[in-house]
């Protein structure tokens, strides 16, 4: 993975740039000391690290605009950052870049229950929105596994989803408006507290743009009435392939559960040790299926789902009988990525999407790849919409092991495209999948995307070296 060489003129003016930025912010709003920059040198993709030139911590949209105007005028690259939970290197800095940390922009600005929306700053956590409205019986639907930490601005940047996106959709389906700042420091409002924004679909373009086009500072989200109730069931199977076939049968039946999650044997054991949820330890694969509605609706759906599961000769079927039991089931799933750390402290979390009809074949082929390269893999993913998250285990102290893990991950993503899927579902491209973009998109398609990027950011100062393959090899490294 390559990063562009730092601009010599920017590095030579480092002290001048830091002084200029400090003048635009509150007294404690800038970090420039090397030791204090360490926490910002990486994100959730910890295999790659690079300290930035400086970090700024604005508290208002106007401060973000002032910083961007300064960086634009001085040719300084900018990396937007929320909680740093990106698993694709989306917030990885460059040596000559300023990180705009949005974590201090953490206020909920307005809640409108009549029109079912809320206006929040980009640094509000995902779960923070639901917490703020739960007392009135509302919730915010997208729920990434990192929702306790991840921030809504990052959710917009990567178009995040979560376990319940099968029914409620991903971030793009739950947005009404954005306030954003261009690289020139201009503040623009898109959409608002109404169901359809006028003009071009700018919301669709900006959501999932990975900080390439603008810095989002405020978001208007949909909030929904909570369901009457919900129940989860566990279905355990003798193989990954059979569990995958069951998923396809459920989706093919026309039933859309609230959530339909997959875990294989390594994930089951790691998560059970963590959550003590009663997961079936004799199973090779397990599905978590959740339905919601009135008690009668839940019963009817669960009866149909159990009938479908029985056609695939399950080892066991168990329906949650209490809110506490359901909470334990979800505690295991939500904590899965951390729980796998009990098996292997180092792993790559992949993110690709396939048609659900191809799940049995793809899971079989991932197993073959794992055996061939000698690296273990734990499969935990949103099965209902085919969003795979294989966790490839490796030894970070062994460069050869890391190289094999990267190659294995790339092969999985190529397989996703081969069977009619795509490179990413909710983690974004970042640096992780940047050099694989040519697997899915033609040169013409990539060039058209670059033109859109250039229209918003002519000098390519916003989150550069992400998403698009680098055209030229880097020049020899220079010393400022």
Phi, psi and omega per residue, in radians:
X1 nan 2.131 -3.111
X2 -1.786 2.626 2.962
X3 -2.152 2.614 3.132
X4 -1.100 2.634 3.016
X5 -1.108 2.552 3.053
X6 -1.141 2.609 3.089
X7 -1.269 2.135 -3.097
X8 -1.026 -0.666 -3.088
X9 -1.187 -0.632 3.112
X10 -1.191 -0.779 -3.136
X11 -1.108 -0.628 3.126
X12 -1.180 -0.464 -3.116
X13 -1.774 0.341 -3.034
X14 -0.924 -0.890 -3.094
X15 -1.100 -0.707 3.120
X16 -1.103 -0.708 -3.136
X17 -1.155 -0.731 3.138
X18 -1.099 -0.738 3.108
X19 -1.102 -0.739 3.137
X20 -1.120 -0.707 3.114
X21 -1.188 -0.724 -3.120
X22 -1.018 -0.566 -3.123
X23 -1.213 -0.268 -3.081
X24 -1.658 -0.096 -2.938
X25 -2.252 2.878 3.007
X26 -1.009 2.899 -3.009
X27 -0.956 -0.650 -3.117
X28 -1.807 0.446 -3.027
X29 -1.653 0.136 3.136
X30 -2.388 2.412 3.076
X31 -2.084 2.143 -3.127
X32 -2.271 -0.271 -3.114
X33 -1.273 2.342 -3.068
X34 -0.921 -0.722 -3.094
X35 -1.163 -0.590 -3.131
X36 -1.417 -0.200 3.086
X37 -1.473 -0.238 -3.060
X38 -0.966 -0.744 -3.119
X39 -1.105 -0.269 -3.072
X40 -1.785 0.080 -3.031
X41 -1.377 -0.159 -3.135
X42 -2.622 3.012 3.011
X43 -2.224 -2.597 -3.102
X44 -1.141 -0.309 3.036
X45 -1.610 1.367 -2.924
X46 -1.293 -0.066 3.120
X47 -1.166 -0.377 -3.111
X48 -2.032 2.402 -3.101
X49 -2.472 2.473 3.074
X50 -2.828 1.962 3.091
X51 -1.122 2.476 3.101
X52 -1.445 3.025 3.045
X53 -1.165 -0.754 -3.139
X54 -2.858 2.885 3.048
X55 -2.188 2.317 3.037
X56 -1.965 2.551 -3.064
X57 -2.205 1.337 -3.139
X58 -1.237 2.773 3.130
X59 -2.040 -0.199 -3.108
X60 -2.400 2.816 3.057
X61 -1.065 -0.652 -3.117
X62 -1.119 -0.648 3.091
X63 -1.186 -0.690 3.058
X64 -1.034 -0.756 -3.139
X65 -1.087 -0.711 -3.139
X66 -1.136 -0.730 3.121
X67 -1.105 -0.769 -3.126
X68 -1.160 -0.683 3.081
X69 -1.044 -0.759 -3.139
X70 -1.115 -0.821 -3.117
X71 -1.123 -0.680 3.111
X72 -1.101 -0.777 -3.117
X73 -1.155 -0.494 -3.072
X74 -1.828 0.104 3.099
X75 1.145 0.598 -3.095
X76 -1.717 2.295 3.105
X77 -1.253 2.652 -3.037
X78 -2.291 2.329 3.093
X79 -2.081 1.877 3.051
X80 -1.214 2.509 -3.113
X81 -2.582 2.391 3.027
X82 -1.817 -1.946 -3.132
X83 -1.462 -0.157 -3.128
X84 1.345 0.400 3.142
X85 -1.537 0.060 -3.130
X86 -0.976 2.304 3.126
X87 -1.738 0.116 -3.139
X88 -2.046 0.168 -3.087
X89 1.312 0.404 -3.095
X90 -1.139 -0.413 3.132
X91 -1.924 0.292 3.101
X92 -1.118 2.201 -3.120
X93 -1.338 3.021 2.901
X94 -2.029 2.760 -3.070
X95 -1.125 -0.488 -3.111
X96 -1.841 0.330 -3.059
X97 -1.880 2.637 3.009
X98 -1.731 2.191 3.045
X99 -1.493 2.204 3.004
X100 -1.678 1.781 3.115
X101 -1.506 2.121 -3.019
X102 -1.733 0.206 -3.035
X103 -1.167 -0.374 3.103
X104 -1.439 -0.193 3.078
X105 -1.562 1.264 -2.924
X106 -2.111 0.561 -3.118
X107 -1.797 2.495 2.940
X108 -1.539 2.022 -2.951
X109 -1.509 -0.544 -3.103
X110 -2.852 2.514 3.020
X111 -2.257 2.181 -3.121
X112 -2.105 1.700 -3.088
X113 -1.245 -0.539 -3.130
X114 -1.119 -0.731 3.141
X115 -1.724 0.102 3.031
X116 0.953 0.988 3.087
X117 -2.629 2.823 3.076
X118 -2.448 2.543 3.083
X119 -1.917 2.152 -3.062
X120 -2.322 2.680 3.009
X121 -1.354 2.825 -2.996
X122 -1.139 -0.384 -3.094
X123 -1.583 0.098 3.047
X124 -1.254 2.389 3.124
X125 -1.256 2.716 3.126
X126 -0.986 -0.882 -3.106
X127 -1.199 -0.392 3.135
X128 -1.076 -0.534 3.121
X129 -1.195 -0.861 3.120
X130 -1.071 -0.728 3.127
X131 -1.027 -0.678 -3.100
X132 -1.212 -0.478 -3.046
X133 -1.934 -0.098 -3.048
X134 -1.082 -0.553 -3.128
X135 -1.079 -0.411 3.111
X136 -1.757 0.194 3.078
X137 1.443 0.379 -3.132
X138 -1.986 2.944 3.042
X139 -2.702 2.853 3.026
X140 -1.826 2.181 -2.870
X141 -1.256 -0.864 -3.090
X142 -1.032 2.380 -3.043
X143 -2.502 1.239 3.070
X144 -0.972 2.714 -3.141
X145 -1.059 -0.445 3.124
X146 -1.593 0.369 -2.961
X147 -1.100 -0.359 3.073
X148 -1.174 -0.456 -3.068
X149 -2.021 -0.687 -3.004
X150 -1.142 2.614 -3.029
X151 -1.869 2.656 -3.007
X152 -1.113 -0.540 3.075
X153 -1.087 -0.724 3.073
X154 -1.185 -0.609 3.065
X155 -1.047 -0.714 3.101
X156 -1.151 -0.767 -3.094
X157 -1.045 -0.675 -3.068
X158 -1.824 -0.008 -3.086
X159 0.922 0.973 -3.055
X160 -1.178 2.806 -3.122
X161 -2.182 -1.814 -3.102
X162 2.195 3.135 -3.037
X163 -1.082 -0.586 -3.042
X164 -1.653 0.174 3.136
X165 -1.253 -0.267 3.107
X166 -1.007 -0.726 3.125
X167 -1.621 -0.722 -2.948
X168 -1.757 -0.135 3.115
X169 1.534 2.981 -3.125
X170 -1.552 -2.987 -3.066
X171 -0.948 -0.764 -3.085
X172 -1.014 -0.499 -3.123
X173 -1.468 -0.037 -3.065
X174 -2.210 0.336 3.113
X175 -1.892 2.548 3.045
X176 -2.083 -0.490 -3.095
X177 -2.823 2.762 3.105
X178 -2.395 2.499 2.843
X179 -1.898 2.232 -3.070
X180 -2.383 2.834 3.125
X181 -2.160 2.242 3.121
X182 -1.372 2.953 3.138
X183 -1.094 -0.434 3.097
X184 -1.419 -0.051 3.128
X185 1.556 0.261 3.108
X186 -1.516 2.406 -3.132
X187 -1.702 2.228 -3.081
X188 -2.244 2.398 3.051
X189 -1.896 2.279 3.097
X190 -2.080 2.360 3.100
X191 1.149 -2.672 -3.111
X192 2.854 -2.689 -3.073
X193 -1.483 0.846 3.102
X194 -2.492 2.892 -2.897
X195 -1.372 -0.326 -3.108
X196 -2.550 2.175 -3.140
X197 -1.350 2.522 3.135
X198 -1.293 2.738 3.045
X199 1.369 -2.749 3.132
X200 -1.078 2.784 -3.128
X201 -1.439 1.225 3.138
X202 -1.153 -0.576 3.104
X203 -1.047 -0.753 3.126
X204 -1.112 -0.632 -3.139
X205 -1.252 -0.745 -3.067
X206 -1.304 -0.591 -3.105
X207 -1.278 2.106 -3.071
X208 1.565 0.161 -3.110
X209 -1.498 0.009 2.937
X210 1.051 0.618 3.107
X211 1.255 0.255 -3.105
X212 -1.444 -0.401 -2.965
X213 -1.956 -0.538 -3.093
X214 -2.959 2.997 3.055
X215 -1.866 2.046 -3.132
X216 -1.456 2.253 -3.095
X217 -2.016 -0.460 3.108
X218 -2.418 2.564 -3.068
X219 -2.360 2.344 2.989
X220 -1.792 2.060 -3.058
X221 -1.987 2.704 2.982
X222 -1.327 2.438 2.908
X223 -2.057 2.552 -3.022
X224 -2.121 2.652 3.006
X225 -1.147 2.370 3.098
X226 -1.181 2.631 3.133
X227 -1.230 2.872 3.095
X228 -1.091 -0.590 3.131
X229 -3.090 2.966 3.133
X230 -2.621 2.618 3.065
X231 -2.457 2.554 3.110
X232 -1.937 2.662 3.007
X233 -2.287 2.661 3.082
X234 -1.947 2.325 3.059
X235 -2.195 2.117 -3.075
X236 -1.893 2.498 -3.044
X237 -2.354 2.917 -3.054
X238 -1.473 -0.218 3.133
X239 -2.717 2.764 3.056
X240 -1.062 -0.690 -3.072
X241 -1.126 -0.713 3.132
X242 -1.167 -0.724 3.099
X243 -1.084 -0.695 3.097
X244 -1.103 -0.688 3.104
X245 -1.138 -0.621 3.110
X246 -1.150 -0.717 3.081
X247 -1.006 -0.836 -3.132
X248 -1.061 -0.668 3.132
X249 -1.165 -0.679 3.120
X250 -1.107 -0.862 -3.130
X251 -1.138 -0.694 3.129
X252 -1.145 -0.381 -3.133
X253 -1.312 -0.237 -3.090
X254 1.656 -0.109 3.076
X255 -1.371 2.279 3.058
X256 -2.006 1.654 3.078
X257 -1.121 2.889 3.029
X258 -1.155 -0.666 3.125
X259 -2.588 2.589 3.111
X260 -2.551 1.706 -2.979
X261 -1.958 2.593 -3.097
X262 -2.070 2.418 3.011
X263 -2.449 2.389 3.085
X264 -1.720 -3.109 -2.991
X265 -0.955 -0.875 3.140
X266 -1.027 -0.706 3.137
X267 -1.183 -0.715 3.132
X268 -1.008 -0.840 -3.079
X269 -1.173 -0.742 3.140
X270 -1.118 -0.756 -3.083
X271 -1.275 -0.585 3.102
X272 -1.172 -0.686 3.100
X273 -1.086 -0.561 -3.122
X274 -1.434 -0.792 -2.947
X275 -1.797 -0.367 -3.093
X276 0.910 0.920 -3.059
X277 -1.666 0.005 -3.097
X278 1.400 0.514 3.100
X279 -1.151 2.547 -3.106
X280 -1.328 1.847 -3.037
X281 -1.325 -0.189 3.107
X282 -1.599 0.058 -3.086
X283 -1.613 2.605 2.998
X284 -1.482 -0.454 -3.138
X285 -2.662 2.667 -3.101
X286 -2.496 2.509 3.031
X287 -1.950 2.391 2.933
X288 -1.827 2.087 -3.093
X289 -2.135 2.184 -3.133
X290 -2.099 2.424 3.055
X291 -2.189 2.839 3.134
X292 -2.531 2.944 -3.129
X293 2.263 -2.791 3.073
X294 -1.194 2.919 3.117
X295 -1.016 -0.721 -3.140
X296 -1.116 -0.727 3.111
X297 -1.120 -0.773 3.126
X298 -1.035 -0.810 -3.121
X299 -1.065 -0.769 -3.114
X300 -1.114 -0.770 -3.127
X301 -1.184 -0.728 -3.134
X302 -1.144 -0.624 3.077
X303 -1.085 -0.781 3.135
X304 -1.150 -0.709 -3.122
X305 -1.168 -0.690 3.103
X306 -1.138 -0.630 3.103
X307 -1.087 -0.758 3.123
X308 -1.138 -0.770 -3.129
X309 -1.077 -0.677 -3.106
X310 -1.109 -0.458 3.097
X311 -1.154 -0.271 -3.101
X312 -1.899 0.397 3.000
X313 0.896 1.073 -3.102
X314 -1.237 2.669 3.010
X315 -1.237 -0.685 -3.141
X316 -2.739 2.688 3.018
X317 -2.314 2.303 3.141
X318 -2.503 2.232 3.116
X319 -1.781 2.307 3.112
X320 -1.035 2.411 -3.099
X321 -1.933 0.011 -3.128
X322 -2.727 2.829 3.089
X323 -1.106 -0.623 3.139
X324 -1.146 -0.695 3.121
X325 -1.159 -0.723 3.088
X326 -1.097 -0.722 3.140
X327 -1.079 -0.679 3.118
X328 -1.161 -0.712 3.102
X329 -1.025 -0.793 -3.108
X330 -1.325 -0.475 3.062
X331 -1.066 -0.733 3.104
X332 -1.091 -0.804 -3.113
X333 -1.202 -0.763 -3.104
X334 -1.168 -0.505 3.133
X335 -1.663 0.264 -2.989
X336 -1.090 -0.780 -3.067
X337 -1.112 -0.701 3.077
X338 -1.211 -0.660 -3.119
X339 -1.120 -0.601 3.135
X340 -1.134 -0.372 3.049
X341 -1.068 -0.311 3.046
X342 -1.223 -0.502 3.134
X343 -1.470 -0.800 -3.077
X344 -2.568 2.080 -3.129
X345 -1.173 -0.302 -3.129
X346 -2.101 2.202 3.037
X347 -2.742 2.712 3.014
X348 -1.775 2.255 3.098
X349 -1.720 1.902 -3.107
X350 -1.479 2.948 -3.071
X351 -2.719 1.752 3.081
X352 -2.424 2.927 -3.090
X353 -2.242 2.427 3.103
X354 -2.366 2.783 2.964
X355 -1.081 2.422 -3.084
X356 -1.079 -0.452 3.133
X357 -1.150 -0.324 -3.115
X358 -1.691 0.052 -3.098
X359 -0.965 -0.872 -3.104
X360 -0.997 -0.810 -3.111
X361 -1.139 -0.791 -3.088
X362 -1.148 -0.734 3.116
X363 -1.100 -0.665 3.094
X364 -1.104 -0.771 -3.106
X365 -1.212 -0.599 3.055
X366 -1.096 -0.698 3.078
X367 -1.067 -0.726 3.103
X368 -1.129 -0.731 3.111
X369 -1.079 -0.732 -3.133
X370 -1.046 -0.802 3.140
X371 -1.131 -0.678 -3.079
X372 -1.185 -0.656 -3.077
X373 -1.648 -0.177 3.079
X374 1.364 0.363 3.096
X375 -2.031 2.358 3.104
X376 -1.311 2.697 3.107
X377 -2.426 2.427 3.007
X378 -1.947 2.253 -3.118
X379 -1.778 2.060 3.085
X380 -2.399 2.108 -3.066
X381 -2.859 2.975 3.101
X382 -1.463 1.595 -2.975
X383 -1.213 -0.559 -3.032
X384 -1.079 -0.555 3.102
X385 -1.974 0.267 3.038
X386 1.209 0.424 -3.125
X387 -1.601 1.754 -3.051
X388 -1.418 2.511 3.026
X389 -2.362 1.137 3.079
X390 -1.131 2.341 3.079
X391 -1.803 1.935 -3.080
X392 -1.637 2.087 -3.054
X393 -1.593 2.348 -3.137
X394 -2.614 3.087 3.137
X395 -1.902 1.919 -3.091
X396 -1.129 -0.332 3.122
X397 -1.459 -0.041 -3.119
X398 -2.087 1.801 -3.113
X399 -0.966 -0.618 3.136
X400 -1.152 -0.667 3.109
X401 -1.123 -0.745 3.122
X402 -1.115 -0.730 3.122
X403 -1.075 -0.732 3.107
X404 -1.106 -0.675 3.133
X405 -1.130 -0.728 3.106
X406 -1.096 -0.768 -3.135
X407 -1.133 -0.745 3.099
X408 -1.047 -0.805 3.128
X409 -1.074 -0.745 3.114
X410 -1.089 -0.680 3.131
X411 -1.142 -0.652 3.092
X412 -1.102 -0.763 -3.119
X413 -1.184 -0.652 3.062
X414 -1.102 -0.661 3.090
X415 -1.097 -0.711 3.112
X416 -0.999 -0.795 3.126
X417 -1.161 -0.714 -3.112
X418 -0.999 -0.659 -3.067
X419 -1.592 0.152 3.067
X420 1.779 0.248 3.122
X421 -1.811 -2.634 -3.109
X422 -2.531 2.975 -2.983
X423 -1.247 -0.463 -3.061
X424 -2.604 2.511 3.099
X425 -1.863 -0.842 -3.066
X426 -2.549 -0.103 -3.131
X427 -1.572 -0.263 -3.081
X428 1.479 3.099 -3.114
X429 -1.578 -0.898 3.127
X430 0.946 -2.442 3.010
X431 -1.622 -0.400 -3.050
X432 -1.038 -0.800 -3.045
X433 -1.894 0.074 -3.074
X434 -0.898 -0.835 -3.055
X435 -1.421 0.030 3.051
X436 -1.772 -0.036 -3.070
X437 -1.028 -0.537 3.109
X438 -1.200 -0.257 3.061
X439 -1.215 -0.606 -3.085
X440 -1.746 -0.585 -3.013
X441 -2.030 2.542 3.096
X442 -1.352 2.935 3.091
X443 -1.038 -0.712 3.139
X444 -1.099 -0.764 -3.133
X445 -1.135 -0.753 3.129
X446 -1.137 -0.689 3.113
X447 -1.122 -0.633 3.099
X448 -1.144 -0.707 3.081
X449 -1.102 -0.691 3.117
X450 -1.098 -0.612 3.120
X451 -1.128 -0.676 3.094
X452 -1.118 -0.779 3.081
X453 -0.984 -0.809 -3.094
X454 -1.163 -0.530 3.115
X455 -1.135 -0.641 3.120
X456 -1.473 -0.575 -2.952
X457 -2.478 1.336 -2.997
X458 -1.005 -0.582 -3.098
X459 -1.645 0.074 3.116
X460 0.931 0.934 3.113
X461 -1.632 -0.384 -3.065
X462 -1.518 2.023 3.082
X463 0.769 0.937 -3.116
X464 -1.229 2.906 3.133
X465 1.186 0.278 3.057
X466 -2.027 2.755 2.987
X467 1.223 -0.945 -3.036
X468 -1.703 2.347 3.075
X469 -1.005 2.440 3.102
X470 -1.189 2.334 -3.072
X471 -1.293 -0.695 -3.045
X472 -2.104 2.633 3.031
X473 -1.102 2.671 -3.141
X474 -1.164 2.606 3.058
X475 -1.237 2.859 3.082
X476 -0.975 2.489 -3.070
X477 -1.114 2.511 -3.091
X478 -2.032 2.767 3.045
X479 -2.015 2.174 -3.111
X480 -1.161 nan nan
